[in-house]
Amino acid sequence: GLWLHGQVGTGKTTLAMLVSRAALDAGRAVAIYSLPRLLSEIRATFESDGYAREQGVPVPEVPPCLPTVRACVELAADHAWLLDNGRVVRGPVTVTPGDEENPTPRGSFTVQWKAPTYTSREFLVQMPWSVFFADGGIAFHEGNPDSASAGCVKLDEEDARAFFTYLQVGDAVQIV
């Protein structure tokens, strides 16, 4: 296999396509995966029938994000993690993301700013322990899990405090 790693815009995808074209021309099979997708594919081989766990093989919970991020959210599972160089520091914790009308944006983000107490100007709702990471006021914050957010990632009080304390301005966040 070939592993390409680097900053955005450095030509990794172009290089991968050129290498893939040469491999295909040589009659070889090619598969291209992002790291989150590759980890999900590997995890699925362990979890599809529970065989590995039944045989006593430890199958760790692997966040589906790049190991370089400090916070990872998996919307399909309503889970989030705090990471330190790919090592899970906290999680998985249960989150309440946005709904279909106000979805939580997917992608890679950076913590922009933090506020221990904040009131949404748009919805006039308290957002304790806010960690803002996307345009439009999207943040991790404490909130009622019984109702969808307006795109934010809501956490219980203990987890919201932990995310607020751990994450710093400039930290990478990935939502998948």
SULNORMO-V383845 format. One record per residue. N is the residue number from 1. RES is the residue in one letter. PSI is psi in degrees with one decimal (NA if undefined). OMEGA is omega in whole degrees, 0 to 359 (999 if undefined). Layout:
n->N res->RES psi->PSI omega->OMEGA
n->N res->RES psi->PSI omega->OMEGA
//
This chain:
n->1 res->G psi->165.2 omega->180
n->2 res->L psi->130.4 omega->181
n->3 res->W psi->123.1 omega->178
n->4 res->L psi->132.7 omega->181
n->5 res->H psi->138.8 omega->178
n->6 res->G psi->177.9 omega->181
n->7 res->Q psi->160.2 omega->176
n->8 res->V psi->136.8 omega->175
n->9 res->G psi->12.6 omega->182
n->10 res->T psi->0.6 omega->175
n->11 res->G psi->15.3 omega->180
n->12 res->K psi->-46.2 omega->182
n->13 res->T psi->-42.3 omega->178
n->14 res->T psi->-46.5 omega->178
n->15 res->L psi->-42.4 omega->179
n->16 res->A psi->-40.3 omega->180
n->17 res->M psi->-39.9 omega->179
n->18 res->L psi->-44.7 omega->178
n->19 res->V psi->-41.5 omega->179
n->20 res->S psi->-43.7 omega->179
n->21 res->R psi->-44.3 omega->179
n->22 res->A psi->-40.7 omega->179
n->23 res->A psi->-42.3 omega->178
n->24 res->L psi->-42.2 omega->178
n->25 res->D psi->-28.2 omega->179
n->26 res->A psi->5.3 omega->177
n->27 res->G psi->17.8 omega->180
n->28 res->R psi->156.2 omega->176
n->29 res->A psi->147.6 omega->182
n->30 res->V psi->137.5 omega->172
n->31 res->A psi->132.0 omega->180
n->32 res->I psi->125.9 omega->181
n->33 res->Y psi->144.4 omega->166
n->34 res->S psi->159.2 omega->180
n->35 res->L psi->-45.5 omega->179
n->36 res->P psi->-41.2 omega->180
n->37 res->R psi->-41.3 omega->179
n->38 res->L psi->-45.1 omega->178
n->39 res->L psi->-39.3 omega->177
n->40 res->S psi->-41.5 omega->179
n->41 res->E psi->-43.7 omega->179
n->42 res->I psi->-45.3 omega->180
n->43 res->R psi->-38.6 omega->181
n->44 res->A psi->-31.5 omega->179
n->45 res->T psi->-25.0 omega->179
n->46 res->F psi->-31.1 omega->191
n->47 res->E psi->-10.9 omega->188
n->48 res->S psi->-39.8 omega->180
n->49 res->D psi->3.1 omega->180
n->50 res->G psi->7.9 omega->185
n->51 res->Y psi->-46.7 omega->183
n->52 res->A psi->-46.0 omega->180
n->53 res->R psi->-39.8 omega->179
n->54 res->E psi->-29.3 omega->180
n->55 res->Q psi->5.5 omega->178
n->56 res->G psi->10.8 omega->179
n->57 res->V psi->120.9 omega->180
n->58 res->P psi->128.6 omega->179
n->59 res->V psi->100.4 omega->184
n->60 res->P psi->153.4 omega->173
n->61 res->E psi->116.6 omega->183
n->62 res->V psi->114.8 omega->177
n->63 res->P psi->141.9 omega->184
n->64 res->P psi->27.9 omega->183
n->65 res->C psi->168.3 omega->176
n->66 res->L psi->142.3 omega->182
n->67 res->P psi->-10.3 omega->181
n->68 res->T psi->-9.8 omega->181
n->69 res->V psi->157.7 omega->179
n->70 res->R psi->-21.9 omega->177
n->71 res->A psi->136.0 omega->181
n->72 res->C psi->135.2 omega->176
n->73 res->V psi->127.9 omega->174
n->74 res->E psi->102.7 omega->186
n->75 res->L psi->-38.9 omega->183
n->76 res->A psi->-28.9 omega->182
n->77 res->A psi->-4.8 omega->185
n->78 res->D psi->44.4 omega->180
n->79 res->H psi->153.9 omega->174
n->80 res->A psi->157.0 omega->180
n->81 res->W psi->152.6 omega->165
n->82 res->L psi->135.0 omega->186
n->83 res->L psi->152.4 omega->173
n->84 res->D psi->102.8 omega->183
n->85 res->N psi->43.5 omega->177
n->86 res->G psi->-11.1 omega->179
n->87 res->R psi->133.4 omega->180
n->88 res->V psi->122.8 omega->177
n->89 res->V psi->-35.7 omega->179
n->90 res->R psi->135.3 omega->175
n->91 res->G psi->172.8 omega->5
n->92 res->P psi->141.5 omega->174
n->93 res->V psi->151.2 omega->180
n->94 res->T psi->134.8 omega->179
n->95 res->V psi->160.3 omega->172
n->96 res->T psi->106.0 omega->180
n->97 res->P psi->-172.7 omega->177
n->98 res->G psi->174.2 omega->179
n->99 res->D psi->-168.6 omega->182
n->100 res->E psi->-33.1 omega->181
n->101 res->E psi->-38.2 omega->179
n->102 res->N psi->74.9 omega->185
n->103 res->P psi->151.7 omega->171
n->104 res->T psi->128.9 omega->183
n->105 res->P psi->140.9 omega->176
n->106 res->R psi->150.1 omega->176
n->107 res->G psi->-167.6 omega->179
n->108 res->S psi->133.5 omega->185
n->109 res->F psi->175.5 omega->177
n->110 res->T psi->138.8 omega->176
n->111 res->V psi->122.8 omega->183
n->112 res->Q psi->-43.7 omega->179
n->113 res->W psi->167.1 omega->184
n->114 res->K psi->152.4 omega->176
n->115 res->A psi->123.3 omega->180
n->116 res->P psi->-30.0 omega->174
n->117 res->T psi->134.6 omega->182
n->118 res->Y psi->144.4 omega->174
n->119 res->T psi->126.3 omega->178
n->120 res->S psi->124.8 omega->178
n->121 res->R psi->-29.5 omega->182
n->122 res->E psi->-41.5 omega->185
n->123 res->F psi->-4.7 omega->181
n->124 res->L psi->47.0 omega->181
n->125 res->V psi->138.5 omega->176
n->126 res->Q psi->138.1 omega->179
n->127 res->M psi->72.6 omega->181
n->128 res->P psi->148.6 omega->176
n->129 res->W psi->46.3 omega->183
n->130 res->S psi->132.6 omega->173
n->131 res->V psi->100.7 omega->185
n->132 res->F psi->129.1 omega->184
n->133 res->F psi->-8.7 omega->180
n->134 res->A psi->153.5 omega->179
n->135 res->D psi->153.1 omega->179
n->136 res->G psi->14.3 omega->177
n->137 res->G psi->22.6 omega->180
n->138 res->I psi->128.8 omega->186
n->139 res->A psi->161.3 omega->161
n->140 res->F psi->137.6 omega->174
n->141 res->H psi->163.7 omega->176
n->142 res->E psi->139.4 omega->179
n->143 res->G psi->164.8 omega->180
n->144 res->N psi->119.0 omega->182
n->145 res->P psi->-8.7 omega->183
n->146 res->D psi->-5.5 omega->179
n->147 res->S psi->143.6 omega->180
n->148 res->A psi->154.0 omega->177
n->149 res->S psi->177.0 omega->177
n->150 res->A psi->35.9 omega->180
n->151 res->G psi->-16.1 omega->178
n->152 res->C psi->175.2 omega->175
n->153 res->V psi->105.6 omega->183
n->154 res->K psi->141.5 omega->181
n->155 res->L psi->161.2 omega->172
n->156 res->D psi->171.5 omega->187
n->157 res->E psi->-46.5 omega->183
n->158 res->E psi->-45.1 omega->180
n->159 res->D psi->-38.0 omega->179
n->160 res->A psi->-42.1 omega->177
n->161 res->R psi->-41.3 omega->180
n->162 res->A psi->-44.1 omega->179
n->163 res->F psi->-41.8 omega->180
n->164 res->F psi->-43.8 omega->182
n->165 res->T psi->-42.9 omega->187
n->166 res->Y psi->-45.9 omega->185
n->167 res->L psi->139.0 omega->179
n->168 res->Q psi->156.6 omega->177
n->169 res->V psi->130.9 omega->181
n->170 res->G psi->-15.5 omega->179
n->171 res->D psi->146.6 omega->180
n->172 res->A psi->138.9 omega->178
n->173 res->V psi->136.6 omega->176
n->174 res->Q psi->131.2 omega->177
n->175 res->I psi->120.1 omega->180
n->176 res->V psi->NA omega->999
//
